[in-house]
Amino acid sequence: MQTRCPHCGASLHKSGADQNPTRCWMCTAPLEPTAAKPKVNNPTIIMRPAQALSPGNAIRLSEHSGPQTKTLSLPSNASIKIAVEEGVRVGVEYELSRPLMTIGRLGGGADIEIDDPEVSRLHCSVEVRNEAILLQDLRSKNGTFIDGARVFAAHLDESSRFRIGSTVLRIDRTASEVTSPHVI
C-alpha cells in the first residue's frame, strides 16, 4: 500500500473496503500500485519570503497599505465573482469587493468562508491587479489545486477553476454594463 499520492503528495489512508484506492482523495488522480514519491511538476510556484500566516495576521488591505499593495486594484469596467461549482453550497457566488481577499473555512475569519472541513482557516487569497487575477495558497494544510496539480501561486484566467479541500471554485469576470445618458 502506498502512503503518499505520486501527484500531489497527499497522505493516503486505508479505509474499510477500500484497502487499495484507485484514485487520490485529494487531487482525484489515478493511482498506480507501485507509485511512491510525489511528482513535482507544478504550473506556477511563487512563494513570499517566510512570514507566519495565522488568523491573527491575515492578509488584509487597509487604507494605509504599503508599497506591495499599491498595484492592487479592481477593474472599473468589470465585476469579478467567485462561484462554488462543486461542494456543499453549489451555486453560491461571492463578489470581490476588494482587490485582495482571503478564502478559508467557515468560522475561520477569512473574507470568503467556505463550508468545507478540508479547507484551512486561511486557505488561499485572490489578488486583482487591474487586468490580472492571481491565486496564492496561504500555506494551507491540504493545498490549492488547478487541473489536479498543487500550486502555491498561479495566474487565473477569466473563467479559471481551482479546488480547495473538496470544493471547486470558478472565477467569473463579467463586463459591467455602462449606460450612457440619452441626450434629447
Residue, then its C-alpha position, 0 to 999 in steps of 0.5 A: m500500500q502506498t502512503r503518499c499520492p505520486h501527484c500531489g503528495a497527499s497522505l493516503h489512508k486505508s479505509g474499510a473496503d477500500q484497502n487499495p484506492t484507485r484514485c487520490w482523495m485529494c487531487t482525484a488522480p489515478l493511482e498506480p500500485t507501485a507509485a511512491k514519491p510525489k511528482v513535482n511538476n507544478p504550473t506556477i510556484i511563487m512563494r513570499p519570503a517566510q512570514a507566519l500566516s495565522p488568523g491573527n495576521a491575515i492578509r488584509l488591505s487597509e487604507h494605509s497599505g504599503p508599497q506591495t499593495k499599491t498595484l492592487s486594484l479592481p477593474s472599473n469596467a468589470s465585476i469579478k465573482i467567485a462561484v462554488e461549482e462543486g461542494v456543499r453550497v453549489g451555486v453560491e457566488y461571492e463578489l470581490s469587493r476588494p482587490l485582495m481577499t482571503i478564502g478559508r473555512l467557515g468560522g475561520g475569519a477569512d473574507i470568503e468562508i467556505d463550508d468545507p472541513e478540508v479547507s484551512r482557516l486561511h486557505c488561499s487569497v485572490e489578488v486583482r491587479n487591474e487586468a490580472i487575477l492571481l491565486q496564492d495558497l496561504r500555506s494551507k494544510n491540504g493545498t490549492f489545486i488547478d487541473g489536479a496539480r498543487v500550486f502555491a501561486a498561479h495566474l487565473d484566467e477569466s473563467s479559471r477553476f481551482r479546488i480547495g479541500s473538496t470544493v471547486l471554485r470558478i472565477d467569473r469576470t463579467a463586463s459591467e454594463v455602462t449606460s450612457p445618458h440619452v441626450i434629447 
